[in-house]
Amino acid sequence: MSAQLGSTFPVKTPAGLAELSRSYYAGQHWRWRLVQPLRPYICPFAEVIDLVPRDSQVLDVGCGSGLFLLFLASFDKLRRGVGFDVAEDAIATANVARQRLHDPDLLHFAVRSVEQGIPHGDWTVVSAIDVIHHIPPPHQPQFIRDLCAATPPGARLIIKDMVTQPLWRATANRLHDLVMAKQWVHHASPEQVESWVTDPGMSCVHRSRRDMLWYGHWTLVFQRKADA
Ligand SMILES: C[S@@+](CC[C@H](N)C(=O)[O-])C[C@H]1O[C@@H](n2cnc3c(N)ncnc32)[C@H](O)[C@@H]1O
């Protein structure tokens, strides 16, 4: 556990992840200290962490304040992690938080928008957690195709987002984002996202659905063939 924080062994329960989250954002603006430790109770991070193999080189698209990459570092999943997000305050927070890792240089965060393009690199994992619903619907199919194009041969693309059905769960999340992000978001179903992946080199290798409190989540993993 080279990159974990402190001396305690991290535990992948919501409470254990919340404790890690508190340690990453200690001393930062109250908004991050309040909200980020609550996210493991409403977002299935443990499941998504388990989808990342050890020694991964991860590009996390729309990384926010870096919570997912920080978790991956703490669970010793990373050779390297790069995250980008359009929100400058989130990236500034991530850059302070990564200093709390034993090896801060494991992670790199940058301000960048999806519209500027998804950076290509030697990623073994590309992830987008709760980002699609922030992208305007007419641009969502191209966003998914751009994620695929940035996924190298043999690498996997992990997408986690919020359900469209039942309507009351989708509405609960829309109200959440209206309060938290001040944005009326547009969810895409996993079936829609799968239909947008037209790249013959990509195949869907994992589908899951999980409710946490009133939030409904789906996760898809696509794998690019080693020779495609
Ligand atoms: C619900 S947050 C999820 C953050 C992070 N993935 C996580 O799970 O902790 C959605 C993130 O997407 C980012 N985002 C929305 N539209 C974006 C865009 N066009 N380009 C880059 N990031 C974007 C937002 O700034 C926000 O940080």
The ligand as a Tripos MOL2 file, in Angstrom:
@<TRIPOS>MOLECULE
LIG
   27    29     1     0     0
SMALL
NO_CHARGES

@<TRIPOS>ATOM
      1 C1        -20.9580   15.0100  -10.6540 C.3       1 LIG1
      2 S1        -19.3600   15.6840  -10.8910 S.3       1 LIG1
      3 C2        -18.3870   14.2060  -10.8540 C.3       1 LIG1
      4 C3        -16.9580   14.4700  -10.5020 C.3       1 LIG1
      5 C4        -16.0810   13.2280  -10.3990 C.3       1 LIG1
      6 N1        -16.0990   12.4530  -11.6200 N.3       1 LIG1
      7 C5        -16.4920   12.3780   -9.2160 C.2       1 LIG1
      8 O1        -17.1870   11.3780   -9.4310 O.co2     1 LIG1
      9 O2        -16.1460   12.7270   -8.0830 O.co2     1 LIG1
     10 C6        -19.3370   16.0690  -12.6420 C.3       1 LIG1
     11 C7        -18.0670   16.7580  -13.0670 C.3       1 LIG1
     12 O3        -18.0680   16.9020  -14.4840 O.3       1 LIG1
     13 C8        -17.4380   18.1400  -14.7600 C.3       1 LIG1
     14 N2        -17.8210   18.5780  -16.1110 N.ar      1 LIG1
     15 C9        -19.0650   18.9030  -16.5430 C.ar      1 LIG1
     16 N3        -19.0180   19.2850  -17.8300 N.ar      1 LIG1
     17 C10       -17.7140   19.1980  -18.2050 C.ar      1 LIG1
     18 C11       -17.0270   19.4770  -19.4300 C.ar      1 LIG1
     19 N4        -17.6870   19.9300  -20.4880 N.pl3     1 LIG1
     20 N5        -15.6860   19.2840  -19.4750 N.ar      1 LIG1
     21 C12       -15.0190   18.8300  -18.3830 C.ar      1 LIG1
     22 N6        -15.6180   18.5680  -17.2040 N.ar      1 LIG1
     23 C13       -16.9460   18.7490  -17.1200 C.ar      1 LIG1
     24 C14       -17.9570   19.0640  -13.6930 C.3       1 LIG1
     25 O4        -17.1510   20.2090  -13.5380 O.3       1 LIG1
     26 C15       -17.9360   18.1470  -12.4770 C.3       1 LIG1
     27 O5        -16.7330   18.2350  -11.7590 O.3       1 LIG1
@<TRIPOS>BOND
     1     1     2 1
     2     2     3 1
     3     2    10 1
     4     3     4 1
     5     4     5 1
     6     5     6 1
     7     5     7 1
     8     7     8 2
     9     7     9 1
    10    10    11 1
    11    11    12 1
    12    11    26 1
    13    12    13 1
    14    13    14 1
    15    13    24 1
    16    14    15 ar
    17    14    23 ar
    18    15    16 ar
    19    16    17 ar
    20    17    18 ar
    21    17    23 ar
    22    18    19 1
    23    18    20 ar
    24    20    21 ar
    25    21    22 ar
    26    22    23 ar
    27    24    25 1
    28    24    26 1
    29    26    27 1
@<TRIPOS>SUBSTRUCTURE
     1 LIG1         1 GROUP 0 **** ****
